[in-house]
Amino acid sequence: MSVVDDIIRLFETQGHTAYYGEPVSQKEHALQTAHQAEQEGASASVVVAALVHDIGHVLRGLPEDIASQGIDSRHEDAGEAWLARHFGPAVTEPVKLHVAAKRYLCATDPDYQRRLSPASVQSLHLQGGPFRRDEIAAFEKHPYYREAVQLRRYDDAAKVPGWDVPGLEHYRQLLEAAVVHD
């Protein structure tokens, strides 16, 4: 079984769980995020990153109310570590940085934080809150920070109940093309 089969199986078997206080499942959120990236003409690696950006949640199988328990699951680290065994940095770095991108946008875009869902605001506090000036500067030096910000914006808008978007098989070829070692 390939890593692409593993990813599809994970979302099919574990992705039915609610997406941490949002009105969609993990799988719906992943598919909506990837769909937005694809519709906006993002690079193939950003579309793949959009699809798998929260795979750390799916891998860990933590309860939906983890943030309510005051715990930051660090899903971005778990996801990046698992994905790095199979994908290069053009996929894994935006995944690793998508939480930092939320903190960055809260510090640099005056309207951004007001548009966050209540669940995302709750997790923001557990994740360290908006960046300080020194954190902004450090983040902007990362070679994949723009892709992470791009991914973050898709992520935030991917919480629409009943949105009809392409399924997992639609992304199989992109996933397979992005694998660097299986």
C-alpha positions as CSV (number, residue, x, y, z in Angstrom):
1,M,0.0,0.0,0.0
2,S,1.4,3.4,-0.9
3,V,1.3,6.6,1.2
4,V,-1.4,7.9,-1.1
5,D,-3.5,4.9,-0.3
6,D,-2.8,5.5,3.4
7,I,-3.9,9.1,3.2
8,I,-7.1,8.3,1.4
9,R,-7.8,5.4,3.8
10,L,-7.1,7.7,6.8
11,F,-9.6,10.3,5.6
12,E,-12.2,7.6,4.7
13,T,-11.9,5.8,8.0
14,Q,-11.0,8.6,10.5
15,G,-12.1,11.7,8.6
16,H,-15.8,11.4,9.6
17,T,-15.2,12.9,13.0
18,A,-16.2,16.5,13.6
19,Y,-13.5,19.1,12.8
20,Y,-12.8,20.6,16.3
21,G,-15.9,22.7,17.0
22,E,-16.6,23.5,13.3
23,P,-19.8,22.5,11.4
24,V,-17.9,20.1,9.0
25,S,-16.0,16.8,9.4
26,Q,-12.2,16.5,9.1
27,K,-12.6,15.0,5.6
28,E,-15.0,17.7,4.5
29,H,-12.6,20.4,5.8
30,A,-9.6,18.8,3.9
31,L,-11.5,18.5,0.7
32,Q,-12.9,22.1,0.9
33,T,-9.4,23.5,1.6
34,A,-7.9,21.6,-1.4
35,H,-10.8,22.6,-3.6
36,Q,-10.3,26.3,-2.8
37,A,-6.6,26.0,-3.5
38,E,-7.2,24.3,-6.8
39,Q,-9.9,26.8,-7.8
40,E,-7.6,29.7,-7.1
41,G,-4.9,28.3,-9.3
42,A,-2.5,27.4,-6.5
43,S,0.6,25.3,-7.3
44,A,0.2,21.5,-7.1
45,S,2.2,21.4,-3.9
46,V,0.0,24.0,-2.2
47,V,-3.1,22.0,-3.3
48,V,-1.6,18.8,-1.8
49,A,-0.6,20.7,1.3
50,A,-4.2,22.1,1.5
51,L,-5.6,18.6,1.3
52,V,-3.3,17.1,4.0
53,H,-2.7,20.2,6.2
54,D,-4.6,18.8,9.2
55,I,-3.6,15.1,8.8
56,G,-2.0,15.4,12.2
57,H,-5.5,15.6,13.7
58,V,-6.6,12.5,11.8
59,L,-3.5,10.5,12.7
60,R,-3.8,11.3,16.4
61,G,-7.5,10.7,16.7
62,L,-7.8,13.1,19.6
63,P,-11.3,14.1,20.9
64,E,-13.1,16.9,19.2
65,D,-13.1,19.1,22.4
66,I,-9.3,19.0,22.8
67,A,-9.1,22.8,22.8
68,S,-11.9,23.1,25.3
69,Q,-9.7,21.0,27.6
70,G,-6.9,23.6,27.3
71,I,-4.7,21.4,25.1
72,D,-2.9,22.5,22.0
73,S,-2.6,19.2,20.0
74,R,0.4,20.5,18.0
75,H,-1.2,18.7,15.0
76,E,0.9,20.7,12.6
77,D,4.1,19.1,14.0
78,A,2.6,15.6,14.0
79,G,1.4,16.0,10.4
80,E,4.6,17.5,9.1
81,A,6.7,14.7,10.8
82,W,4.5,12.0,9.2
83,L,4.3,13.6,5.8
84,A,8.1,14.4,5.7
85,R,8.8,10.6,5.3
86,H,7.1,10.8,1.9
87,F,6.8,14.4,0.6
88,G,9.3,17.3,0.1
89,P,9.3,20.7,1.8
90,A,7.0,22.3,-0.8
91,V,4.2,20.2,0.8
92,T,5.5,19.7,4.3
93,E,6.6,23.2,5.2
94,P,3.2,24.9,4.5
95,V,1.6,22.2,6.6
96,K,4.1,22.8,9.5
97,L,3.6,26.6,9.2
98,H,-0.2,26.8,8.8
99,V,-0.7,27.5,12.5
100,A,2.1,30.0,12.6
101,A,0.5,31.6,9.6
102,K,-2.7,32.1,11.6
103,R,-0.7,33.8,14.4
104,Y,1.1,35.9,11.7
105,L,-2.2,37.0,10.0
106,C,-3.7,37.9,13.4
107,A,-0.7,40.3,14.0
108,T,-0.5,41.8,10.5
109,D,-4.0,41.9,9.1
110,P,-6.4,44.0,11.2
111,D,-9.5,42.3,9.9
112,Y,-8.2,38.7,10.0
113,Q,-8.8,37.9,13.6
114,R,-12.3,39.3,13.6
115,R,-13.2,36.8,10.8
116,L,-12.0,33.7,12.7
117,S,-14.5,31.2,13.8
118,P,-15.0,30.8,17.6
119,A,-13.2,27.5,17.5
120,S,-10.3,29.0,15.7
121,V,-10.1,31.9,18.2
122,Q,-10.1,29.4,21.0
123,S,-7.2,27.4,19.5
124,L,-5.3,30.7,18.7
125,H,-5.0,31.4,22.4
126,L,-3.6,27.9,23.0
127,Q,-1.2,28.3,20.1
128,G,0.4,31.4,21.5
129,G,-1.8,34.2,20.2
130,P,-0.9,36.8,17.6
131,F,2.8,37.0,16.8
132,R,5.0,39.7,18.4
133,R,7.1,41.9,16.1
134,D,10.2,39.7,16.4
135,E,8.1,36.6,15.5
136,I,6.7,38.4,12.5
137,A,10.1,39.2,11.2
138,A,11.3,35.6,11.8
139,F,8.3,34.1,10.1
140,E,8.8,36.3,7.0
141,K,12.3,34.9,6.6
142,H,11.0,31.4,6.1
143,P,11.2,30.3,2.5
144,Y,7.6,28.9,2.6
145,Y,5.9,31.6,4.6
146,R,3.9,32.9,1.6
147,E,2.6,29.4,0.8
148,A,1.7,28.9,4.5
149,V,-0.3,32.2,4.5
150,Q,-2.0,31.1,1.3
151,L,-2.9,27.7,2.8
152,R,-4.1,29.4,6.0
153,R,-6.6,31.5,4.1
154,Y,-8.0,28.5,2.3
155,D,-8.1,26.7,5.7
156,D,-10.2,29.4,7.3
157,A,-12.8,29.4,4.6
158,A,-13.2,25.6,4.4
159,K,-15.9,25.2,7.0
160,V,-19.0,25.2,4.9
161,P,-21.6,22.5,5.7
162,G,-22.9,20.7,2.7
163,W,-20.5,22.2,0.2
164,D,-20.3,19.9,-2.8
165,V,-16.7,19.6,-3.7
166,P,-14.6,16.8,-5.5
167,G,-13.8,13.7,-3.4
168,L,-10.5,12.3,-2.4
169,E,-9.9,10.3,-5.7
170,H,-9.9,13.6,-7.5
171,Y,-6.6,14.4,-5.8
172,R,-4.9,11.0,-6.2
173,Q,-2.8,12.0,-9.2
174,L,-1.6,15.2,-7.5
175,L,-0.7,13.3,-4.4
176,E,1.1,10.6,-6.3
177,A,3.1,13.2,-8.3
178,A,4.1,15.0,-5.0
179,V,5.5,11.9,-3.4
180,V,9.3,12.0,-3.3
181,H,9.9,8.7,-1.6
182,D,7.5,5.9,-0.8
